[in-house]
Amino acid sequence: MNALRSLPARTFIAAAVFVAIVATGLIGPIAASAGPEELLGTAFTAPGADFLLGTDHLGRSVGVQLVHGVRTSLYIGLLAGGIGTLIGVAVGTLAGYLGRLADEVLMGLTNIMITIPSIIVLLLLSISLDTRSVTVLGLCIGAVSWPWTARAVRAQIASLREREHVDIARLSGERTWRIIGVELLPYMLSYIVMAFVIQLYGAILAEAALSLLGLGPTGTTSLGVMLHWAIAWESIRGGQWWVFGAPTVLITAITFSLLLVQSSLDSVFNPRLRGRKETA
């Protein structure tokens, strides 16, 4: 609690910004008076009284698209982040606790995944898919984003398994799944939370990168899809800055707010960093 109180004000501001963005994604589509694909005005109408954030190349409201796009991007981020964290924790925990052959096989697979750039795998998967729904895209991103989490968890579990309370549980005849669930993972909760935050904003950026290349979710609007159409219709060169600026600002706000939250959590949960801060 004392460590939380010592966090700088910017951490709470960053958390408030992210919560506000999440609220926008939850409430905005319900409150919006139109759908993201409805043509409400003329093409490239500048921001004003009729359209606070202007319109795009088809006359669709950028503001309406933005609130729907936030919801889609957050959904992909949460789904992919959850899957990536789950796989990484599972692989790292089994490798770190079981050791020997299991460790070699699982870490060998992890190292292979690390050597192959995830964006290349995502590009190949996206190209091969007939339909890239929001859920399928989230599953694909999550399926390739787990290796670094697995390596970090494996190192932590390998250290924890040598502690006295784990030896006592093992000697008392506790089953492996119970030792992992009761004696090991509770000590990893802080790191798992931080890993999920990293996976979350990483997945949102991955979706934006794929969408910029025209490989984003089909049949829906996301922040990345908005950027794709803004670039395709050369909105920057044409002076329609609002079409490109709105999703760019929002993606930047999401990324930096989560980065600040993650770094602050690291300073709270990491004893070495906390010790340096207290002695400084």
C-alpha positions in Angstrom: 0.0 0.0 0.0 2.8 2.4 0.8 4.4 1.6 -2.6 1.2 2.4 -4.3 1.0 5.8 -2.5 4.5 6.6 -3.6 3.5 6.3 -7.3 3.8 9.5 -9.2 0.7 11.4 -10.2 1.2 10.6 -13.9 0.6 6.9 -13.2 -2.9 7.6 -11.9 -3.5 10.0 -14.8 -2.5 7.3 -17.3 -4.8 4.8 -15.6 -7.6 7.4 -15.7 -7.0 8.0 -19.4 -7.2 4.3 -20.2 -10.3 3.8 -18.1 -11.9 6.7 -20.0 -11.0 5.1 -23.3 -12.5 1.8 -22.2 -15.6 3.6 -21.1 -15.8 5.3 -24.6 -15.6 1.9 -26.2 -18.4 0.5 -24.0 -20.8 3.4 -23.9 -20.0 5.3 -27.2 -21.5 2.7 -29.6 -24.7 2.6 -27.6 -25.0 6.4 -27.4 -24.1 6.9 -31.0 -27.1 8.0 -33.1 -25.8 6.2 -36.2 -23.8 3.2 -37.3 -20.1 3.4 -38.4 -21.0 2.6 -42.0 -23.9 5.1 -42.4 -23.3 7.9 -44.9 -24.3 11.1 -42.9 -22.7 13.9 -44.9 -20.4 14.8 -47.8 -16.9 13.5 -48.2 -14.2 15.0 -46.1 -16.3 17.5 -44.2 -14.1 19.4 -41.7 -14.8 19.2 -38.0 -17.5 21.6 -37.0 -20.9 21.8 -35.4 -22.5 19.1 -37.5 -19.6 16.6 -37.2 -17.3 17.2 -34.3 -14.6 15.1 -35.8 -15.5 15.6 -39.4 -16.3 12.9 -42.0 -14.2 10.5 -44.1 -13.9 9.9 -47.8 -17.4 8.4 -48.0 -19.1 10.9 -45.8 -19.2 8.7 -42.7 -18.8 10.4 -39.3 -15.3 10.0 -38.0 -16.6 10.4 -34.4 -19.0 7.5 -34.8 -16.4 5.3 -36.4 -14.0 6.2 -33.6 -16.2 5.0 -30.8 -16.9 1.7 -32.6 -13.3 1.4 -33.6 -12.1 1.7 -30.0 -14.5 -1.1 -28.9 -13.2 -3.4 -31.7 -9.5 -2.7 -31.0 -9.9 -3.1 -27.3 -11.8 -6.4 -27.9 -9.0 -7.7 -30.1 -6.4 -6.5 -27.5 -8.2 -8.1 -24.6 -8.8 -11.4 -26.4 -5.2 -11.7 -27.8 -3.7 -10.4 -24.6 -5.6 -13.0 -22.5 -4.7 -15.9 -24.9 -1.0 -14.8 -25.2 -0.7 -14.5 -21.4 -2.4 -17.8 -20.7 -0.3 -19.8 -23.2 2.9 -18.1 -22.0 2.2 -18.7 -18.3 1.2 -22.3 -19.0 4.3 -23.1 -21.1 6.6 -21.3 -18.8 5.2 -22.8 -15.7 5.4 -26.4 -17.0 8.9 -25.9 -18.3 10.1 -24.3 -15.1 8.5 -26.7 -12.7 8.9 -30.0 -14.5 12.5 -29.3 -15.8 14.6 -31.9 -17.7 13.1 -33.2 -20.9 9.9 -31.1 -20.6 11.9 -28.0 -20.1 14.1 -28.7 -23.1 11.1 -29.4 -25.4 9.0 -26.5 -24.3 11.8 -24.0 -24.3 13.1 -25.3 -27.6 9.6 -24.6 -29.1 9.6 -21.2 -27.4 13.0 -20.3 -28.9 11.9 -21.4 -32.3 8.9 -19.1 -32.0 11.1 -16.2 -30.9 13.5 -16.6 -33.8 10.6 -16.2 -36.3 9.3 -12.6 -36.3 5.7 -12.7 -35.1 4.6 -10.1 -37.7 5.7 -12.5 -40.5 3.6 -15.3 -39.0 0.6 -12.9 -38.6 1.0 -11.8 -42.2 1.0 -15.3 -43.5 -2.0 -16.3 -41.3 -4.0 -13.2 -42.3 -3.3 -13.8 -46.0 -4.4 -17.5 -45.7 -7.7 -16.7 -44.0 -10.8 -16.4 -46.1 -12.5 -14.3 -43.5 -10.7 -12.3 -40.9 -13.3 -11.7 -38.2 -12.5 -9.8 -35.1 -12.4 -12.9 -32.9 -10.3 -14.9 -35.4 -7.8 -12.0 -35.7 -7.6 -11.8 -31.9 -6.9 -15.6 -31.7 -4.2 -15.3 -34.3 -2.4 -12.5 -32.6 -2.6 -14.2 -29.2 -1.3 -17.5 -30.6 2.0 -15.9 -31.7 2.6 -13.4 -28.9 3.3 -15.8 -25.9 7.0 -16.8 -26.2 8.6 -13.9 -24.3 6.1 -14.3 -21.5 6.9 -18.0 -21.4 10.6 -17.4 -21.1 10.2 -15.0 -18.2 7.7 -17.1 -16.4 9.9 -20.2 -16.8 12.8 -18.4 -15.1 10.6 -17.2 -12.2 9.1 -20.7 -11.7 12.5 -22.4 -11.8 13.6 -20.2 -8.9 10.4 -20.6 -6.9 10.3 -24.4 -7.1 13.5 -24.5 -5.0 11.9 -22.7 -2.0 11.2 -24.4 1.2 7.4 -24.3 1.1 7.4 -26.0 -2.3 9.7 -28.8 -1.0 7.4 -29.3 1.9 4.4 -29.6 -0.3 6.2 -32.0 -2.6 7.3 -34.2 0.2 3.9 -34.2 1.7 2.6 -35.9 -1.4 0.7 -32.9 -3.0 -0.1 -33.4 -6.7 1.7 -31.4 -9.3 -1.3 -29.4 -10.4 -2.0 -28.4 -6.8 1.6 -27.4 -6.1 1.6 -25.2 -9.2 -1.8 -23.7 -8.5 -1.4 -23.1 -4.8 2.3 -22.9 -4.0 3.7 -21.3 -7.2 1.2 -19.2 -9.3 0.0 -17.0 -6.4 3.6 -15.7 -6.1 3.5 -14.9 -9.8 0.3 -12.9 -9.9 2.0 -9.5 -10.0 4.2 -10.5 -13.0 1.2 -12.1 -14.8 -0.7 -8.8 -14.5 2.2 -6.9 -16.0 2.6 -9.5 -18.7 -1.0 -9.1 -19.6 -0.7 -5.3 -19.8 2.2 -5.7 -22.2 0.3 -8.3 -24.3 -2.7 -6.0 -24.4 -1.1 -2.9 -26.0 1.1 -5.2 -28.1 -2.0 -6.8 -29.6 -3.6 -3.4 -30.3 -0.5 -2.3 -32.1 -0.3 -5.6 -34.0 -3.9 -5.2 -35.2 -3.2 -1.6 -36.3 -0.1 -2.8 -38.3 -2.1 -5.5 -40.0 -4.9 -3.2 -40.8 -2.5 -0.6 -42.3 -1.6 -3.4 -44.8 -5.2 -4.1 -45.6 -5.2 -7.3 -43.5 -7.3 -6.2 -40.6 -10.7 -7.5 -39.5 -13.3 -7.6 -42.3 -16.8 -6.3 -42.1 -16.1 -4.0 -39.1 -14.4 -0.8 -38.0 -11.3 -0.7 -35.8 -8.7 2.0 -35.2 -6.3 0.2 -37.6 -9.0 0.0 -40.3 -9.6 3.7 -40.0 -5.9 4.4 -40.5 -5.9 2.1 -43.5 -8.6 4.0 -45.3 -7.1 7.4 -44.3 -3.8 6.4 -45.9 -5.5 4.7 -48.9 -7.4 8.0 -49.7 -4.3 10.1 -49.0 -6.1 12.2 -46.4 -2.8 13.7 -45.1 -1.6 14.9 -48.5 -5.1 16.2 -49.2 -5.2 18.2 -45.9 -7.9 16.1 -44.2 -5.9 15.7 -41.1 -8.8 14.8 -38.9 -9.4 11.4 -40.7 -5.9 10.3 -39.8 -5.4 12.2 -36.6 -8.3 10.9 -34.6 -7.3 7.2 -34.6 -3.6 8.0 -34.4 -4.1 10.1 -31.2 -6.3 7.4 -29.6 -3.8 4.5 -30.4 -1.0 6.7 -29.0 -3.0 7.4 -25.8 -3.8 3.7 -25.3 -0.2 2.7 -25.8 1.5 5.3 -23.6 -1.1 5.0 -20.8 -0.6 1.3 -20.6 3.2 1.7 -20.8 3.1 4.1 -17.9 0.9 1.8 -15.9 3.1 -1.2 -16.7 6.3 0.5 -15.7 4.7 1.7 -12.5 3.5 -1.8 -11.6 7.0 -3.0 -12.2 8.4 -0.5 -9.7 5.8 -1.6 -7.2 6.1 -5.4 -7.5 9.9 -5.6 -8.3 11.7 -5.4 -5.0 15.0 -4.3 -6.6 13.5 -1.4 -8.3 11.5 -0.4 -5.2 14.6 -0.6 -3.2 16.5 1.7 -5.5 13.7 4.2 -5.4 13.5 4.2 -1.6 17.2 4.7 -1.2 17.4 7.4 -3.8 
